[in-house]
Amino acid sequence: MLQKYTQQFRNAKPESTEAIRWLRSTAQSYATYVPGARGYVDTFFDDLDAIHKKHSKEVDDIVKEAYTELKDIVSAEGMSIVSAQKVWTSLQKYMDRILDLAGDASEDILNNHPALKEKLGGNIDQLKQMGESYGPEAKKQVEETWNQIGNVLKSGFGAGTVSQIQSVIQDKTQKIQELGSKLWDQGMEKAQPLLEKSPEVKKIVEENKDQLKQGNVQELYENIKESVQSGNMDKLKKYVNDTVDKAKKSTSSGKGGGLEQYLKMIPGGGEIVPQLTKMYQISQEHGEEAEKIAKDTIKEIEDILKKRVGQAEDLAKKARGKSR
């Protein structure tokens, strides 16, 4: 079989259109000599098409470099288990270079792994939505997130992959939410003179503030400005209704932040979700008093969680102390 792979090298002449096919065949051939390598290779090539679509020239150039180096190894040393190990080391180096290009293809790569994407819940969708709504700086943060996810995926898929990606998304979501709050405050400060001129416009904005914060504040400002200047609120009402509907659908479908996903990780935690959903719906439909009850409830849950997390950390410290 080793002789067969030697002949494969001598006959191979990868052109651009055949580059990926050649690399796949060669990597699969030599992966058989390295324990556990076949799974790595299969995952890599499941995702390579997504990277090649966005970086075809770079990928083809890397593959041609790989071909030249691998052919030199085989020509100099012949074919043996030792040279097979050298070939595999070289292949891995070039596959890592291709994976370095994966940042802007990370979304496509995740789509190739629906089970992984499902475990991430709606956090990815929420992040994308905020990037689209909050302007260029938020969009840049989302692009950075994809690059970070690409770095995680580069290490392959293991037990810690989901938690690593969740950590990246959670961190970026918090930063973009803070950016969104800042943009909202700036937008409302700019809109304040207009709102003071029209109590009706001011009322509709204040009544739907929480949902409107999830939209594009610049678009909201333009609609406020047009409504106040023209005296016609039809366009503003349509914008507000569309934004509120979108926010409610996002929350009800689980795309609002992944809370359900985290609660379900805790035994019995999933039973809390319907109650929180019901409270949210009531708070949206029955005014300020119901909203205050909902906020007070969340505050109480937060205080209890802080207390219990402290107890869990103390327990973990004692366990580490006993293990020493």
N, C-alpha and C positions, 0 to 999 in steps of 0.2 A: 504493500500500500504506500509506503514511503516513496518507492520508485515512481509510482503513479503521480504523486504530488510533485516530484522533481520534474517530470515531463510536463506537468501542468504549467509550471513556471516557464519552461523553455518555449512553450507554445503560446503563452498568453501575450497578447498585444493590446492592452486596454486602450480603447479610444474613449473620448469624452462620454459618448452615449452608453458605453459598456462599462464605465469605470465602477459604478456601484455594484453591478452584477459580478464583476471580477473580484472586487474586494470581499463581497459576501461569500463567494465560493472559496476563496483562499482562506478567509478567517474561519469558516466552518471546518475546512479541512484540517487546519492546524490546531483548532480548539480541542480536537479529540485527544491531544497529547497533554492537555493541561486540565487537571481536575477542577470541575465547576465552571470552566470557561465557556462551555457551549451555551449555558443559560444566559451569560453575559452577552455573547455574540447575538443570540436570537433577539434579546431585548433591544440591543443596539440597532439591529437592522429593521426592527419593527418601527423605529423612530427615524431612521436615516432619511427616508423619503421626504419627511416633513422638513428636515434641515436642508436637504438638497434643493427643494423647491425655492427656498429663500436665498441659498448661497451656492448655486450650481457651479459657478466658476471656481470658487474657493475649494469646494469639496472635490471637484475633478482634479484640480492642481495637487491637492494633498494625496489623492489616490495615485497619481502618476509618480509622485515622489516616493510613496510607499513601494510601488512596483519596482522602481530602480534600486532602492536599498535592499529589498528582499531578494531580488534576483542576484545582487552582488553577494549576499550571504550564502545563498545556495551554490553559486558558481565557485566561491572560494573554499567552502567547507564540505560540499557534497550534501547528501541527505542522511541525517541520523537523528536520534532522539535529542542529542545536544543541539544540533543546528535547528531542529524544530522548536526548541525552547527559545532560541535566539530569534527565530522568525516570529514567534508569538509575542515576545517582548517588543519587537519592532512594530508589529501590527497594533499592539495595544497603545503604543506611543502615538501612532497616526490616528487611531480611533478617538483617542483623547483630544487630539487637535480638532477633529471634526466636531466633537461634542462641545468644544469651546465656542463654536458658532451657534449653539442651540438656543441662546437667550431669547431671540425674537421668534423662535419656533416652539417655545415651551407650551403655548396654548394648544398648538396642533398636536404636540407630543402627548399632552394630557388627554386629548380627545381620543388618542389611540389606546388609552387605558381607562375605560369607563368605570371599572371597579374602583380604581384609585380616585378618580374624579368624584365619584359618588360619596366616598368617605370624607372628602373635603367639604361636602355640603354645598351651601349657596355662597360661601365666602368669596370664591373666585368671581361669581357673577356680581356680587355686591361691589367688589373692588373695581371691576370693569365699569360698572354703572357710575361710581363716584368719579372715576377718571374721565369719563365722558362728560359729566355734569360740572365738575369743578374747575375746568380750564386747563391751560398748558402745563402748569406746575404739577397738578394732580396727575395729568397724563404721563408726565415724565416719571413720577413716582411709580405709576403702574408699570411702565416699561422697565424700570429698575427691578420691580418685583419679579417680572418674567425672567430677567437675567439671573436673579438669585434662585428662582425655582429651577432654572436650567442647570445651575451649579449643583443643586441637590440631586437632580435627575442624572447628572453626569456620573454620580457615584453608583448608579444602578438602583434597583428597586428592592428594598429590604424592609425589615420590621419597623425601622425608624423613619422611613421615607415620609409617611403621612404626617407624623408629628413635626418633622423638620419643615415641611411645606406649610403646615398650619401655623407654625411659629413665625415664618416669614410673612405670611398673609396677615396674621393678627397684628404684627408690628407695623406693617405698611398701612393697614386699615386704620389703625389708631392715628398714625401721622396724617393720613389724608382726611380723616374726620376732623382733626384739629385745624387743618388747612381750610376745610369746608366751613367750619365755624367762624374762622377769621374772615373768610370771604363774605360770609353771610352778614357779619357785623359791619363790614365795610360797605357792602351793598345797601344795607338798611340805613346806614348813616347817610349815604348819598341820596337815598330815596325819601328820607324823612321830610324835607320841605314839600315834596309832592304829596306825601301821605297826609300832611297837615292841611293841605288844601281840599282834600276829599275824604270825609269821614267814612263814606261807603267803601272806598278803595282800601283805606286803612283797616276797616273792620274785616274785610274778606282776607286780607293778608295775615292779620293777627290770628284769626280763627283757624287758619290752615298752616300756621307757621312751621310746625314740626314736620309736616309732609313737604312743604315748599323748600325747606332746608336741604332736602335730598335732591332737589332739582338744580337747574342752572340759574344762579342768582342774577347774572347779567341779562338773561332772557326775561326773568321776572321784572327786573328794573325797567327794561324797554317797554314791557306791557303796562306797567304802572304809569310810566311817563305818557304813553299814548292814551291811556284811559283818562288820565287827569286832564290832559290837554284837549282831548276831543269831547270829553263828557260821555263817551260811550264805553261801557264796561264789558261788552259782549266778548271781545277778544281776550280780555284779562280773565273773565270767568271761565272761558273755555280752557285757557292755559292752566288755571288753578285746578279745575276739575280733572283735566288730563294728568297733571302732576300728582294730585292726591290719589287718583285711581291707580296710577303706576306704583306709588309708594305702598298702598294697601295690598296690591297683588304681590308685590315683592315680599312683604311681611308674611302674608298668609301662605305663600308658596315655599317659605323657608329660606328665601334669598336675602333676608334682612340682616343676617349676622352670624348664623350658625349656632345660636344658643341651643336650639333643639338638639343639634348634633352633639354638643358637649354634655348636655344633661343626660342624654341616652347612654353616655359612656359610664355613668354612675348607676349602680343597681337601684332600680325604682325611680331613677331620675326622670324617665320618660313620662311618668304619670303627672309630673308637674306641668308639662308643656300645654296640655289642653286648658288648664286653669289659667295660665298666663295669657294664652291666646284669647280666651273668653274675656279676661279682664281688659286686655288691649281693645277689643271690639267695643266693650261697654264704655270705656274711657273716650273712644272716638265718637260715640253716638249720644252721650248724655252730659256733655259739657264739662265745665271746670271742676265741679265737685267730684265727679267720677274720675277725672284725670288726676286730681290730687290724691285720691285713694290709691290709684295705680302707682303713682310716684312714691308715695309713702310705703307701699308694699315692696317695691323694688329696693328702697333704701333699707328696709328691715331685712330683706334677703341678703343684701350686700353686707350688712353688719354681722349677720349670722355666719356668712361664708368667711369673712375675715377672721372671726373668732375660731371657727373650725379649722381653717387653714393653719392658724397658729398652733392649734393643738396637734394637727397632723405633722407639722414641722418638728415640734418638740418630740413626738413619738419617733420620727425618723432619726433625729439626733441620738436618742437613747439607743435605738437599734444599731446605729453605726458604732456607738461607744461599746456595746456588748460584743460586736464582731471583731473588735481589735484585740 
